[in-house]
Amino acid sequence: MTYTWRLTGAAQTQRFAACLAELLQPGDLMALEGDLGAGKTTFTQGLGRGLDVSQVVNSPTFTIIKEYQGRLPLYHMDVYRVGDDVDSLGLDDYFFGEGVCVVEWASLIEEVLPQERLTVYLRTDGADERTIKLVPQGARYVKLCEEFDFDACIGD
């Protein structure tokens, strides 16, 4: 099952993610997929806002993992440049920790990701529009998607 919405602008993408963050629990994993500029970091900034992170959330492209403190810790990973060195990163400590993991370019480390996760596909559809698709894997994430109220979050 998939859940798909169309969004307009970075602010709406961030609002969507902030609302979704209200449903997140320790140990949740979000695998982000999308081309360069599709909104993966913008989405994560919204998650940070929804998790009450006070720091500026930006892409961890060269640091691989950034940690932020909020209502729950946010572990923001960009694995685009990891290559074959994925085992040395200690990702299980994050995946099964007390925070929320967000992994940009997650398909590049598919073999080490937990099977249960929420995959978020972002696609740009023009200058200021994007499509967001949530694909839950596991009962926890199916329930999360069913509880998410897009209309209450974004409105008309």
Buried (B, 14 or more C-beta within 10 A) or exposed (E): EEBEBEBEBBEBBBBBBBBBBEBBEEBBBBBBBBEEEBBBBBBBBBBBBBBBBEEEBEBBBEEBBBEBEBEBBBBBBBBBEBEEEBEEBEBEEBBEBEBBBBBBBBEBBEEBBBEBBBBBBBBBEEEEEBBBBBBBBBEBBBEBBEEBEBEEBBEE
